[in-house]
């Protein structure tokens, strides 16, 4: 069994991830205001599966009694890049991220 801190690497904070977190507080339109479950995005180990990710999140935030409802995973593939404006090829590393949906009323700070 892996440690939860080996499965979950860190929080993934982008503009889109911030929008997902604030959906539960949004009242801009009816369809958005129905979303009561908070969603958080994490970078995870590339070999981790959904049940392992859910167990790791619940173990990491056990003092807050967090209950995971759903886990969606996305694998971002490596991309080729030019280094310093020249034609020297480089590779941007790929990663795996997980969007975790918590039960109503649960919050991660």
N, C-alpha and C positions, 0 to 999 in steps of 0.2 A: 504494500500500500504506500502510495506517495504522500509526502507532506503537502498540506494545502498551499504552502508558499512556493512549492516547486511547480504546482499546476497553475496557479494564478500568479502571473508575473507582476502586473501593475494595472492601475486604472488607465483607461484609454480616453483621454479628454480631447475632444475636437468640437467644432461647432455643432455638427450633427448629433454627437453624443449628448451635448448640453441640451439640445432640443428634445431628445428622447427623455431625459431626466425631468424636464419641466412640463411634459405633457399632462401629468396628473394635476398640475396647478393651472393649466391653460383654460380660459373661458372664451376664446375668440370665436369659436363656432360650435355647433351642437355635436358634430362628430368627434371633435377633439376633446370636448368637455366630458365625454363618456368614458375616456381612458382614466381609470382610477388606480391602475397598478403602475408603480414606478419601474423604470427600466434603466439599467446601468451597463456600461460597456467596459470590458476588461481585456487585456492582452493575456493569452493563455499559452501553455505548452502545446506545441504542434501535434503531439501524440495523445493529448487528453480528449476523452469523449464527453458527451453531455452529462451522464450521471456523475462522473468524476468531478466535473466542473461544479455541478449543483452541490455535491457533498462538500467540496472545498470552500465554497462561498458560505454555506451554513456553518462550517467549522470555524472559519475566520471571524465571522460576525455572530458567534454563539451567544455572547453577552447581550446582544440586542434582540435575540430570538427572531432572527431573520428566517423566513420561509420562502424558498425558491419555487415558483410555479412553473416556469419554462426557461429553457436555454436555447438560443439560436446561435450557431457558429458560422463564421465566415473565414475562409482561407484566402489570404491575399498573396498572390503569386509574386515572385521576384521580378523586378523590371530592369531592363538594360538602360544605362544612363551614360552620357558623355561627361567626362571629368574635365573641369576647368575650361570648358568651351572648346576643347580640342577634340580630336577624334579618338582619344584614348578611351576605350570602353571600360565601363565599371558596372557593377551590379548592385542594385538597391535590394536589401535583404527582404524576403517575404516573411509573413507572420500570420498568426491565427488569432482572431478576436471572437469574443463571446458576448452576446447581448443577453443579459440576465433579467428576467421579469420576476419581481417580488410580489408577495401577497399584499393586499390592500392594507395600508397603514404602516407597512415596514419602510424604513428609511436607512440609507447608508450615508454617513457624513464624509 
